[in-house]
Amino acid sequence: MCGRTACSLGAELLRRACAYRDRRGRQRQPEWVREERYRPSYNKGPQSSSPVLLSRKHLQQDADSSERVLMDMRWGLVPSWFKENDPSKMQFKTSNCRSDTMLSKFSYKGPLLKGKRCVVLADGFYEWQQCGGGKQPYFIYFPQSKDDQAEGEDGDKEWKGWRPLTMAGIFDCWEPPAGGEALYTYTIITVDASKDLSFIHHRMPAILDGEEAIRKWLDFAEVPTQEAVKLIQPTENIVFHPVSTFVNSVRNDTPKCLAPIELGAKKEVKATASSKMMLGWLKNSQEASPKKKENELPRWTSQFIHSPSPKKSSADILQQWLGKEGEPAAKKRKV
């Protein structure tokens, strides 16, 4: 499943990170719709708002369906047919939608067949492993290449910062029966967990890996539902590491939420210069976030990054960030 995410990039940086080519091959950046409503966060839960990509044609009928816009939507789908004036009175949870029932449950089937497909953006998502003594949270994200260490110059057309995780979603637009502003909401589609993630949880979000998958999912006018749903499947192209239970409370919203920890470590060490550099990158990328005091810097133990397959570039970058160049790049789970 997917019950918590992080999306720390500021509005303009997120727009640059979502650059794409339209049907004519032109390099484009999606325009924001209601940009002022977007709030970056290291700890987003259901009922909060998150950025999503969708085709401009959903909002402008004469637009090219290959054009994209960014929009802040509430997490937890409210179907357009819901009759109550208060969406919080819904009797069922809609933050996640199982892939095996999305074409049978009316709440999801209706908008899906109408082409209301979106891509939910995040730095990564959190998942909890059931352990004997409780639950251990993990942060899960795309591998990052060496070019992803910096944001790039302001004039650069090509994004060189953090590669956002792109999850398949379904959205809908609900209008209060008594009148008022329309509410856009979404759900994240989930699938069986990939082999390397299954020890943490048996479900995972459907991740769209690569520009072609994103294009097909969003371009509802050119790609019919029957073809688009073939994209919904587990992916092995992910890395993850354990994080502190600090993330358990959605009220906690600092970089400490996604900072790597070493399981079983009895003694913590102060953050190194390299780890502070990583923290600085995250803080600078979150344009709208409040400044943190020095004593709020996360105090990490040593590196613990799991890469399900040999993803040297991603592990090496994290190793440099954490200042542990002499340690193995990734620790494997014992079986």
Beta strands, then each sheet from edge to edge (+ up, - down):
strand 1: 5-7
strand 2: 20-21
strand 3: 27-28
strand 4: 31-33
strand 5: 41-44
strand 6: 49-55
strand 7: 68-75
strand 8: 96-98
strand 9: 117-122
strand 10: 124-131
strand 11: 134-141
strand 12: 165-174
strand 13: 183-192
strand 14: 203-205
strand 15: 239-242
sheet 1: 5+ 1- 10+ 11- 15+
sheet 2: 2+ 3-
sheet 3: 4+ 7+ 6- 9+ 12- 13+ 8+
sheet 4: 4+ 7+ 6- 9+ 12- 13+ 14-
end
